[in-house]
Every structure is written in structure tokens, then in C-alpha cells.
Amino acid sequence: MIPDQQGPATPGAADKFDDEHYPAYTMGRAADMLGTTQGFLRSLDEAGLITPQRSAGGHRRYSRSQLRLAARVRELVDQGTAIDAACRIISLEDQLHEARRVNTELRAGH
């Protein structure tokens, strides 16, 4: 048995490792992975780009997909873009990507 394991793994528990939306990362770990500060992550939450889930204790928890968005913002900020503008750019890029996907599906259906 693995130390600190609370008993047999529940069916599907391993699937969480593959779920890009599972909030697996604490704010501190996420900031370390991105090479940024926790304040940077808070600013993304305040800007409405990323809304982390909260643990039972109220701590922010981030998913891999959220960390990818944060990394994209960081790239733009590192290039000199203001954080609010970077968040808006990424939001618009995601809207455009979704619109193109829907357009492709509609064209394929006709």
C-alpha cells in the first residue's frame, strides 16, 4: 500500500490524472510551475479569465487547462502586454476558436 493512501483506489480515480479540468494544483504549486507569483494567479481570477475551484478550506485549486491559459497570459505579459489586455486577447482568441469550430460543424452538417 502507498503511504497516506486511505484504502483501495475507487474506480475511476486514476481518470483524474488524465482529466485536464480536474483542479489538482494548489495556488503555490501552480505559481511554481508557471514561474510566477501567486498574486499573478489572483489577478487572472480578478480579471475573470480563470475561476479556480475552491477546496473545502477555501483555497484555490487549478486545473491543467487553467494553467495553460495562465501560461499564455504570462507569455503576453512577458512581451510587454498589460495583464488586462492579455486576458482580453486570450478570451477573444478562445471565442474565435469556438466560433470556427461551430462553423466547421455546421458546414459539415449541410
Backbone as JSON, one array per atom type, in Angstrom:
{
  "sequence": "MIPDQQGPATPGAADKFDDEHYPAYTMGRAADMLGTTQGFLRSLDEAGLITPQRSAGGHRRYSRSQLRLAARVRELVDQGTAIDAACRIISLEDQLHEARRVNTELRAGH",
  "N": [[0.84, -1.18, 0.0], [0.47, 2.24, -0.73], [2.0, 4.85, 1.1], [-0.02, 6.99, 3.13], [-2.28, 6.49, 1.69], [-5.75, 6.04, 1.64], [-7.01, 3.6, 1.57], [-8.34, 1.14, -0.75], [-8.12, 2.17, -4.15], [-10.66, 4.09, -5.65], [-12.94, 3.13, -8.23], [-12.2, 4.63, -11.29], [-10.69, 6.65, -10.19], [-8.09, 6.97, -11.09], [-8.57, 8.18, -13.47], [-8.68, 10.88, -13.0], [-6.12, 11.81, -13.25], [-5.82, 12.1, -15.95], [-7.68, 13.95, -16.61], [-8.03, 17.06, -17.81], [-9.39, 19.12, -16.68], [-9.62, 18.72, -14.01], [-9.2, 20.0, -10.78], [-6.29, 19.96, -9.72], [-4.06, 21.28, -8.73], [-2.55, 23.27, -6.25], [-2.52, 26.77, -5.38], [0.09, 27.64, -4.76], [1.69, 25.6, -5.88], [0.9, 25.8, -8.56], [1.8, 28.39, -9.19], [4.55, 28.0, -8.88], [5.0, 26.13, -10.96], [4.47, 27.71, -13.17], [6.33, 29.63, -12.92], [5.84, 32.07, -11.73], [4.19, 34.52, -9.63], [1.95, 34.07, -6.82], [0.22, 36.16, -6.65], [-0.01, 36.93, -9.32], [-1.61, 34.85, -10.32], [-3.91, 35.31, -8.78], [-4.65, 37.74, -9.91], [-5.5, 36.95, -12.42], [-7.79, 35.58, -11.77], [-9.27, 37.71, -10.7], [-9.55, 39.21, -13.01], [-11.31, 37.65, -14.36], [-10.62, 35.7, -16.16], [-9.71, 33.19, -15.39], [-11.3, 31.02, -13.24], [-10.68, 29.57, -10.47], [-11.39, 26.45, -8.81], [-12.52, 25.94, -5.47], [-11.11, 24.59, -2.52], [-12.32, 22.62, 0.28], [-11.45, 24.09, 2.41], [-11.36, 26.6, 1.33], [-9.25, 27.27, -0.32], [-7.65, 28.12, -3.4], [-7.77, 26.05, -6.28], [-6.29, 24.72, -9.14], [-6.69, 23.64, -12.54], [-5.14, 21.71, -15.18], [-5.87, 22.77, -17.68], [-6.54, 25.39, -16.97], [-4.04, 26.25, -16.11], [-2.68, 26.23, -18.52], [-3.92, 28.38, -19.84], [-3.12, 30.44, -18.11], [-0.38, 30.34, -18.56], [-0.3, 31.21, -21.2], [-1.15, 33.86, -20.85], [0.95, 34.78, -19.32], [3.07, 34.65, -21.18], [2.31, 36.7, -22.99], [2.34, 38.91, -21.24], [5.02, 38.91, -20.54], [6.01, 39.78, -22.92], [5.4, 42.39, -22.88], [2.74, 43.18, -22.84], [-0.07, 44.53, -21.22], [-1.62, 43.1, -18.32], [-4.47, 43.01, -18.16], [-5.14, 43.49, -20.81], [-3.91, 41.29, -22.01], [-5.45, 39.21, -20.95], [-7.89, 39.8, -22.15], [-7.23, 39.49, -24.87], [-6.69, 36.73, -24.97], [-9.17, 35.72, -24.24], [-10.71, 36.58, -26.43], [-9.37, 35.19, -28.48], [-10.04, 32.57, -27.77], [-12.83, 32.67, -28.09], [-12.98, 33.1, -30.86], [-11.8, 30.73, -31.79], [-13.72, 28.86, -30.9], [-15.97, 29.74, -32.36], [-15.1, 29.23, -34.96], [-14.91, 26.45, -34.82], [-17.62, 25.72, -34.44], [-18.68, 26.74, -36.81], [-17.39, 25.1, -38.69], [-18.52, 22.63, -37.99], [-21.21, 23.15, -38.61], [-21.09, 23.57, -41.37], [-20.26, 21.06, -42.22], [-22.48, 19.59, -41.62], [-24.35, 20.25, -43.52]],
  "CA": [[0.0, 0.0, 0.0], [1.19, 3.51, -0.8], [1.78, 5.63, 2.33], [-1.07, 8.02, 3.14], [-3.44, 6.08, 0.9], [-6.85, 5.8, 2.55], [-7.67, 2.35, 1.24], [-8.26, 0.84, -2.18], [-8.5, 3.26, -5.06], [-12.03, 3.97, -6.14], [-12.96, 3.03, -9.69], [-12.19, 5.91, -11.98], [-9.83, 7.63, -9.52], [-6.93, 7.21, -11.96], [-9.0, 9.04, -14.57], [-8.43, 12.27, -12.63], [-4.8, 12.17, -13.75], [-5.95, 12.41, -17.36], [-8.71, 14.97, -16.76], [-7.38, 18.37, -17.83], [-10.22, 20.08, -15.94], [-9.6, 18.38, -12.59], [-8.42, 21.01, -10.06], [-5.28, 19.19, -8.99], [-2.9, 22.06, -8.31], [-2.73, 24.38, -5.32], [-2.02, 28.04, -5.91], [1.55, 27.66, -4.65], [2.25, 24.68, -6.88], [0.63, 26.38, -9.88], [2.71, 29.52, -9.37], [5.88, 27.42, -9.09], [5.04, 25.52, -12.29], [4.44, 28.77, -14.18], [7.44, 30.54, -12.68], [5.25, 33.37, -11.46], [3.77, 34.7, -8.25], [0.56, 33.77, -6.51], [-0.52, 37.37, -6.98], [-0.32, 36.87, -10.74], [-2.77, 33.96, -10.46], [-5.06, 36.02, -8.24], [-5.06, 38.78, -10.86], [-6.25, 36.29, -13.5], [-9.1, 35.31, -11.19], [-9.95, 39.0, -10.63], [-9.87, 39.63, -14.38], [-12.37, 36.79, -14.85], [-10.15, 34.75, -17.17], [-9.63, 31.88, -14.76], [-12.01, 30.93, -11.98], [-10.28, 28.29, -9.88], [-12.29, 25.86, -7.84], [-12.07, 26.14, -4.09], [-11.1, 23.41, -1.66], [-13.22, 22.74, 1.42], [-10.9, 25.15, 3.25], [-11.42, 27.86, 0.62], [-8.03, 27.52, -1.09], [-7.79, 28.0, -4.85], [-7.23, 24.85, -6.91], [-6.22, 24.95, -10.58], [-6.6, 22.5, -13.44], [-4.13, 21.85, -16.24], [-6.36, 23.68, -18.72], [-6.4, 26.74, -16.44], [-2.62, 26.59, -16.1], [-2.31, 26.55, -19.9], [-4.36, 29.76, -20.07], [-2.24, 31.31, -17.33], [0.92, 30.37, -19.25], [-0.48, 32.07, -22.37], [-1.16, 35.23, -20.36], [2.32, 35.12, -18.9], [3.85, 34.91, -22.4], [1.96, 38.03, -23.47], [2.81, 39.89, -20.26], [6.48, 38.94, -20.68], [6.31, 40.51, -24.16], [5.07, 43.79, -22.65], [1.3, 43.43, -22.87], [-0.69, 44.69, -19.89], [-2.31, 41.87, -17.93], [-5.89, 43.05, -18.55], [-5.18, 43.35, -22.27], [-3.56, 39.9, -22.31], [-6.62, 38.39, -20.64], [-8.89, 40.07, -23.19], [-6.74, 38.87, -26.11], [-6.88, 35.28, -24.87], [-10.61, 35.49, -24.26], [-11.15, 36.74, -27.82], [-8.82, 34.06, -29.24], [-10.85, 31.39, -27.46], [-14.14, 32.85, -28.73], [-12.78, 32.9, -32.28], [-11.58, 29.3, -31.99], [-15.01, 28.19, -30.73], [-16.82, 30.11, -33.5], [-14.62, 28.47, -36.13], [-15.29, 25.04, -34.62], [-19.06, 25.61, -34.68], [-18.86, 26.97, -38.24], [-16.96, 23.88, -39.38], [-19.54, 21.61, -37.75], [-22.43, 23.5, -39.36], [-20.83, 23.33, -42.79], [-20.19, 19.62, -42.43], [-23.83, 19.05, -41.47], [-25.22, 20.65, -44.64]],
  "C": [[0.89, 1.24, 0.0], [0.96, 4.27, 0.5], [0.76, 6.73, 2.11], [-2.27, 7.67, 2.27], [-4.53, 5.65, 1.87], [-7.59, 4.49, 2.27], [-7.59, 2.11, -0.24], [-8.74, 2.02, -3.01], [-9.92, 3.03, -5.54], [-11.99, 3.84, -7.65], [-13.03, 4.42, -10.31], [-11.28, 6.94, -11.34], [-8.62, 7.96, -10.39], [-7.3, 8.12, -13.13], [-8.75, 10.52, -14.27], [-7.07, 12.74, -13.13], [-4.85, 12.61, -15.21], [-6.94, 13.54, -17.63], [-8.07, 16.35, -16.68], [-8.16, 19.43, -17.07], [-10.28, 19.78, -14.44], [-8.71, 19.37, -11.84], [-7.38, 20.38, -9.14], [-4.18, 20.02, -8.35], [-3.27, 23.19, -7.36], [-2.17, 25.65, -5.95], [-0.5, 28.09, -5.86], [2.21, 26.8, -5.69], [2.07, 25.24, -8.29], [1.6, 27.52, -10.17], [4.14, 29.02, -9.62], [6.02, 26.85, -10.5], [5.13, 26.58, -13.39], [5.63, 29.73, -14.04], [6.95, 31.96, -12.43], [4.86, 33.46, -10.0], [2.32, 34.27, -8.06], [-0.33, 34.98, -6.81], [-0.9, 37.43, -8.45], [-1.55, 36.0, -10.98], [-4.03, 34.62, -9.91], [-5.57, 37.07, -9.22], [-5.83, 38.18, -12.03], [-7.66, 35.94, -13.05], [-9.9, 36.62, -11.14], [-10.36, 39.51, -12.0], [-10.97, 38.77, -15.0], [-11.93, 35.8, -15.91], [-10.15, 33.34, -16.62], [-10.39, 31.95, -13.44], [-11.67, 29.58, -11.36], [-11.37, 27.76, -8.96], [-11.71, 26.09, -6.46], [-12.14, 24.82, -3.33], [-12.1, 23.63, -0.53], [-12.75, 23.85, 2.35], [-10.87, 26.51, 2.57], [-10.19, 28.2, -0.21], [-8.28, 27.3, -2.57], [-7.1, 26.73, -5.34], [-7.36, 25.01, -8.42], [-6.11, 23.64, -11.35], [-5.5, 22.75, -14.47], [-4.6, 22.81, -17.32], [-6.26, 25.13, -18.24], [-4.94, 27.18, -16.42], [-2.12, 26.89, -17.51], [-2.72, 27.98, -20.25], [-3.44, 30.74, -19.35], [-0.87, 31.43, -18.0], [0.83, 31.25, -20.49], [-0.48, 33.54, -21.97], [0.26, 35.65, -20.0], [3.2, 35.43, -20.1], [3.59, 36.32, -22.92], [2.47, 39.13, -22.54], [4.34, 40.02, -20.37], [6.91, 39.71, -21.93], [5.91, 41.99, -24.04], [3.61, 44.15, -22.7], [0.78, 43.56, -21.44], [-1.54, 43.46, -19.58], [-3.78, 41.87, -18.32], [-6.05, 42.9, -20.05], [-4.86, 41.91, -22.68], [-4.74, 38.98, -22.05], [-7.7, 38.57, -21.71], [-8.5, 39.41, -24.51], [-7.01, 37.37, -26.08], [-8.35, 34.92, -24.89], [-11.14, 35.57, -25.69], [-10.61, 35.61, -28.71], [-9.65, 32.81, -29.02], [-12.24, 31.48, -28.09], [-14.04, 32.6, -30.23], [-12.6, 31.41, -32.6], [-12.9, 28.54, -31.9], [-15.95, 28.5, -31.9], [-16.4, 29.36, -34.75], [-15.0, 27.0, -36.03], [-16.76, 24.83, -34.94], [-19.35, 25.79, -36.18], [-18.5, 25.74, -39.05], [-18.0, 22.78, -39.22], [-20.81, 21.89, -38.55], [-22.25, 23.24, -40.85], [-20.79, 21.85, -43.11], [-21.57, 18.98, -42.37], [-24.75, 19.36, -42.63], [-24.85, 19.93, -45.9]]
}
